[in-house]
């Protein structure tokens, strides 16, 4: 009997569990999935909780509900990965041997990495929306806020779902308009990037959107500290941005077990082959989703596209064949822009977001780099697809490789 262990039962780990369980011979393989937490969160939904669009109930389900029958699931903290011994040590002392390992341990926010951020004002006047606690706290705050200066600050890249900060300020513009207080709210988008997004063409488009919505863009801001007493953020160059409400995307880092195991970079992300998704150090270890150090987006769509590649390469690896499937960095994201509209982008390692139609060339029904109501419906429909198709490893009618058909250069 050969052992496959999957570390992490979030989006990427659960998808791989379902995909591989359906094709591996159960007389030859034992699959074990390990996660510290029993609750699965639909993380894109955190964005909507502060504005009352979703409630916390809309984004929560038990992880066990999405595991296939017969799979061993362990809910325990992972103490150590020992790749030289092909084994995992759990916090309760249990040893898990493996023949192959898939690391899907994700990424978490670390406000402690920035001086003054996680101080007495954390979740009082300083909030994140990348955790359920932060989203709920921000919802309570906004319910009674009468206006002032809202500053959204991205601490550093990479971050999980890089379009989410833009979505937040777009939705804030809509929500404050609906509340009748938009004229009493200044919104500033403060980023370490030279523009509104990581890709130049999309950055220009999103920068125009920010301007049209009267949202001030402050680029090239590398935060050094938060002064919660004076209510300002300060850059390493001593540039200051005052705030009344700070919505921050703290430093994103991989799981601490990666650091303890000596397997990661300075942010605890695992060095991974950008195309095969195999660990750069160990042939019997694969990495997927946010746990990788790849230059692709840390987003659910990326995990989905990677899962198709990883499935093919895993089967090749266990049969001793070359790893021929290649991940090209494909990502696509629906971006809520407020007022019942949305934007869609589709790109990869080498091709930045382009205008056009998706997924059917010339037909759509979704439009790329364009604000439409149909794109908003795509964002809304994705939650159903996530729970009912994506997590269960279902085949979706979108290629893992990015296609140029339908795009305009």
C-alpha positions in Angstrom: 0.0 0.0 0.0 1.4 3.4 -1.0 0.6 6.5 1.0 -0.4 9.9 -0.4 -0.6 12.7 2.2 -2.2 16.1 1.4 -1.4 18.9 3.9 -4.1 21.5 3.9 -7.8 21.1 3.3 -8.6 24.5 1.9 -9.5 25.1 -1.8 -6.5 23.6 -3.4 -6.1 20.6 -1.0 -9.8 19.6 -1.2 -9.8 19.8 -5.0 -6.8 17.6 -5.2 -8.2 15.1 -2.8 -11.4 14.7 -4.8 -9.6 14.6 -8.1 -7.1 11.9 -7.1 -9.5 9.9 -5.0 -11.6 9.3 -8.0 -8.8 7.9 -10.1 -6.3 6.2 -7.8 -6.7 2.4 -7.2 -7.9 2.1 -3.6 -6.2 -1.3 -3.3 -2.9 0.3 -4.0 -3.3 3.8 -2.4 -4.2 5.2 1.0 -5.0 8.9 0.9 -4.8 11.0 4.1 -5.7 14.7 4.3 -4.6 16.8 7.3 -5.7 20.2 8.4 -5.7 22.1 11.7 -9.3 23.5 11.3 -12.6 21.7 10.7 -14.4 24.7 9.1 -14.1 25.6 5.4 -14.5 29.3 4.5 -15.5 30.6 1.1 -12.8 33.3 1.3 -14.0 35.5 -1.7 -17.2 36.0 0.4 -15.3 37.8 3.2 -15.2 40.9 0.9 -19.0 41.1 0.9 -19.6 40.8 4.7 -18.6 44.4 5.6 -21.3 45.7 3.3 -24.1 43.3 4.4 -24.2 41.5 1.0 -23.3 38.2 2.7 -23.6 37.1 6.3 -21.0 34.9 7.9 -23.3 31.9 7.4 -23.1 32.3 3.6 -19.3 31.6 3.7 -19.0 28.7 6.1 -19.4 24.9 5.8 -17.7 21.9 7.4 -14.7 20.7 5.6 -15.7 17.0 6.1 -18.7 17.6 3.9 -16.4 17.9 0.9 -14.3 14.9 1.5 -15.0 11.7 -0.4 -16.0 8.6 1.6 -13.2 6.3 2.7 -10.5 8.9 2.9 -8.7 9.4 6.2 -9.1 12.9 7.4 -7.1 14.2 10.4 -7.8 17.5 12.1 -4.6 18.3 14.0 -1.8 20.8 13.8 1.1 19.8 11.7 4.3 20.1 13.7 6.9 19.2 11.2 7.5 17.9 7.7 10.6 15.7 7.5 11.2 15.3 3.7 14.4 13.4 4.2 12.5 10.7 6.1 9.3 11.0 4.0 7.1 11.6 7.1 5.0 14.2 8.8 4.9 14.8 12.6 1.6 16.0 14.0 1.4 18.0 17.2 -0.1 15.0 19.0 3.1 13.1 18.3 1.6 10.9 15.5 3.9 10.1 12.6 2.4 10.0 9.1 4.7 8.3 6.5 4.2 9.1 2.9 5.4 8.0 -0.5 4.1 11.2 -2.1 3.2 14.5 -0.5 1.1 17.4 -1.7 1.5 20.7 0.2 -1.5 22.9 0.1 -1.0 24.8 3.3 -2.1 28.2 1.9 -1.2 31.6 3.2 -2.3 33.7 6.1 -2.1 37.4 7.1 0.5 38.5 9.6 -0.2 42.0 10.9 2.5 41.5 13.5 5.1 42.0 10.7 4.3 45.7 10.5 5.2 47.9 13.5 2.1 49.2 15.3 -0.5 47.4 13.1 -1.5 44.7 15.6 -1.7 47.0 18.5 -4.6 48.2 20.7 -6.6 49.5 17.7 -6.5 46.2 15.8 -10.2 45.5 14.9 -11.2 48.8 16.4 -10.1 51.4 13.9 -7.8 49.1 12.0 -9.3 46.2 10.2 -8.6 43.4 7.7 -11.2 41.7 5.6 -9.0 38.6 4.8 -10.3 36.8 7.9 -13.8 36.1 9.1 -13.1 38.0 12.3 -11.8 41.0 10.5 -14.8 41.0 8.0 -17.3 40.8 10.8 -15.6 43.5 12.9 -15.5 45.8 9.9 -19.2 45.2 9.3 -20.0 46.2 12.8 -17.8 49.3 12.5 -19.3 50.5 9.2 -22.9 50.1 10.4 -22.5 53.1 12.6 -19.7 55.1 10.9 -20.7 58.6 9.9 -17.8 59.3 7.6 -14.2 60.5 7.4 -11.1 59.3 5.7 -11.0 55.6 4.7 -7.5 54.4 3.8 -7.0 51.0 2.2 -3.4 50.0 2.4 -1.6 47.0 0.8 1.4 46.2 3.0 3.4 44.3 0.5 3.1 41.7 -2.3 2.3 38.9 -2.9 -1.2 38.8 -1.4 -4.1 36.4 -1.6 -6.5 37.5 -4.3 -4.7 40.6 -5.6 -7.9 42.2 -7.0 -9.8 42.1 -3.7 -8.4 45.4 -2.4 -9.7 47.1 -5.6 -13.0 45.4 -5.1 -13.2 46.6 -1.6 -12.8 50.3 -2.5 -15.2 50.0 -5.4 -17.8 48.4 -3.2 -17.2 51.0 -0.5 -17.9 53.7 -3.0 -21.2 52.0 -3.9 -22.1 51.3 -0.3 -21.5 54.8 1.0 -23.5 56.2 -1.9 -26.4 53.9 -1.0 -26.1 55.1 2.7 -26.2 58.7 1.5 -22.9 59.6 3.0 -20.5 59.3 0.1 -19.9 63.0 0.2 -18.7 62.6 3.8 -16.2 59.9 3.0 -12.7 60.2 1.4 -11.4 56.9 0.0 -7.7 56.4 -0.6 -6.1 53.4 -2.2 -2.5 53.1 -0.9 -0.3 50.5 -2.6 3.4 49.6 -2.8 2.9 49.0 -6.6 3.6 51.7 -9.2 -0.1 51.6 -10.1 -3.4 50.1 -9.2 -2.5 46.5 -10.2 0.4 44.2 -10.9 -0.1 44.2 -14.8 0.5 47.5 -16.6 -2.5 47.4 -19.0 -5.0 46.4 -16.3 -3.4 48.8 -13.9 -4.2 51.7 -16.3 -7.8 50.5 -16.6 -8.2 50.2 -12.9 -6.5 53.5 -12.3 -9.1 55.2 -14.5 -11.9 53.5 -12.5 -10.5 54.7 -9.3 -10.4 58.3 -10.7 -13.9 58.1 -12.0 -15.1 56.9 -8.6 -13.2 59.8 -6.8 -10.9 57.3 -5.1 -7.4 58.7 -4.6 -4.5 56.4 -5.7 -1.3 56.7 -3.8 1.3 54.4 -5.5 4.8 53.4 -4.4 4.0 53.5 -0.7 6.1 51.0 1.2 4.7 51.0 4.7 7.1 51.0 7.7 4.8 51.5 10.6 1.3 52.3 11.8 0.9 55.1 14.3 -2.5 54.3 15.8 -2.4 57.1 18.3 -1.9 59.8 15.6 -4.0 57.7 13.1 -1.5 57.6 10.3 0.5 55.2 8.3 4.2 56.0 7.6 6.4 54.8 4.8 10.1 53.9 5.0 10.6 57.3 3.2 8.6 59.0 6.0 5.7 59.8 3.7 2.6 60.0 5.9 -1.0 59.1 5.1 -3.6 60.0 7.8 -6.8 58.0 8.3 -9.9 57.7 10.3 -10.5 54.1 9.3 -7.6 51.9 8.1 -8.5 48.8 6.1 -5.2 46.9 5.7 -4.0 43.9 3.8 -1.2 42.8 6.1 1.9 40.8 5.0 0.8 37.5 3.6 3.0 34.5 4.6 2.9 30.8 4.2 2.2 28.4 7.0 4.7 28.4 9.9 5.2 24.6 9.5 7.0 25.4 6.3 9.5 27.6 8.3 9.9 25.0 11.0 10.6 22.4 8.4 13.2 24.5 6.6 11.4 24.2 3.3 10.4 27.8 2.5 11.7 31.2 1.4 11.6 34.3 3.7 7.8 34.4 3.5 7.4 30.7 4.1 6.4 29.9 0.5 7.7 26.6 -0.9 10.1 26.8 -3.9 8.1 25.2 -6.7 8.7 24.5 -10.4 6.5 27.1 -12.1 5.3 24.7 -14.7 5.2 21.2 -13.3 4.3 22.2 -9.7 6.9 19.8 -8.3 9.0 20.9 -5.4 12.4 22.2 -6.5 14.0 20.1 -3.8 12.1 16.9 -3.5 10.8 14.7 -6.4 8.0 13.1 -4.4 6.6 16.4 -3.2 4.2 18.6 -5.1 2.9 22.1 -4.1 -0.3 23.8 -5.1 -2.2 27.0 -4.6 -1.1 29.8 -2.2 1.6 27.6 -0.7 3.8 28.0 -3.8 6.4 30.7 -4.4 5.2 31.1 -8.0 4.7 34.5 -9.6 1.1 33.7 -10.4 -1.8 35.1 -8.5 -2.7 33.6 -5.1 -6.4 33.0 -6.0 -9.0 30.2 -6.3 -8.9 30.2 -10.1 -5.2 29.6 -10.0 -5.6 26.6 -7.7 -8.3 25.3 -10.0 -6.1 25.5 -13.1 -3.1 24.1 -11.3 -5.1 21.2 -10.0 -5.6 19.9 -13.6 -1.9 20.1 -14.3 -1.0 18.6 -11.0 -3.4 15.7 -11.5 -1.7 14.8 -14.8 1.8 15.2 -13.5 1.1 13.2 -10.3 -0.1 10.3 -12.4 3.1 10.6 -14.5 5.3 10.7 -11.4 3.9 7.6 -9.8 4.3 5.7 -13.1 7.9 6.9 -13.6 7.1 9.0 -16.7 8.3 12.5 -17.5 6.2 15.4 -16.2 4.8 16.8 -19.4 1.9 18.9 -18.3 2.8 22.5 -18.0 1.1 25.2 -15.9 1.3 28.6 -17.7 0.4 30.9 -14.8 -3.3 31.1 -16.0 -5.5 33.1 -13.7 -8.9 34.8 -14.2 -10.8 37.0 -11.7 -14.2 38.6 -11.5 -13.9 42.0 -10.0 -16.9 43.6 -8.3 -17.0 47.3 -9.3 -20.2 48.3 -7.5 -23.7 49.3 -8.6 -24.4 45.8 -9.9 -21.5 45.7 -12.3 -18.2 43.9 -12.6 -15.0 43.5 -14.6 -13.3 40.3 -15.7 -9.6 39.7 -16.3 -7.9 36.6 -17.8 -4.1 36.4 -18.0 -1.0 34.2 -17.4 2.8 34.4 -16.8 3.5 36.0 -20.1 0.3 37.7 -21.3 -1.3 40.5 -19.3 -5.1 41.0 -19.2 -6.5 42.0 -22.6 -9.9 43.1 -23.8 -12.2 40.7 -25.5 -14.9 38.1 -24.8 -14.8 35.1 -22.5 -15.1 32.1 -22.6 -16.5 31.9 -26.1 -14.6 34.1 -28.7 -16.8 36.9 -29.9 -19.8 35.7 -27.9 -18.8 35.8 -24.3 -21.2 36.1 -22.4 -18.5 37.8 -20.3 -16.5 40.8 -21.3 -12.8 41.2 -20.5 -11.4 44.4 -19.1 -14.9 45.9 -19.4 -17.5 46.8 -16.8 -20.7 45.0 -17.4 -23.7 43.6 -15.5 -23.0 40.1 -16.9 -19.6 40.1 -15.2 -21.3 40.9 -11.9 -23.6 37.9 -12.4 -20.5 35.8 -13.1 -19.1 36.9 -9.7 -22.4 36.1 -8.0 -22.8 32.7 -9.6 -19.2 31.7 -8.6 -20.2 31.0 -5.0 -22.6 28.2 -6.1 -20.0 26.8 -8.5 -17.4 26.9 -5.7 -19.4 24.8 -3.2 -21.0 22.5 -5.7 -18.4 21.9 -8.5 -15.0 23.4 -7.8 -14.3 21.9 -4.4 -15.6 18.5 -5.5 -13.0 18.4 -8.3 -15.6 18.5 -11.1 -14.5 19.1 -14.7 -15.3 22.7 -15.7 -15.6 23.9 -19.3 -12.6 26.3 -19.0 -9.2 25.2 -20.1 -6.3 25.2 -17.6 -4.2 26.8 -20.3 -5.0 30.4 -21.1 -6.3 30.8 -24.6 -5.8 33.8 -26.8 -9.0 33.1 -28.8 -11.5 36.0 -28.1 -8.8 38.4 -27.0 -7.9 41.6 -28.7 -4.2 42.6 -28.8 
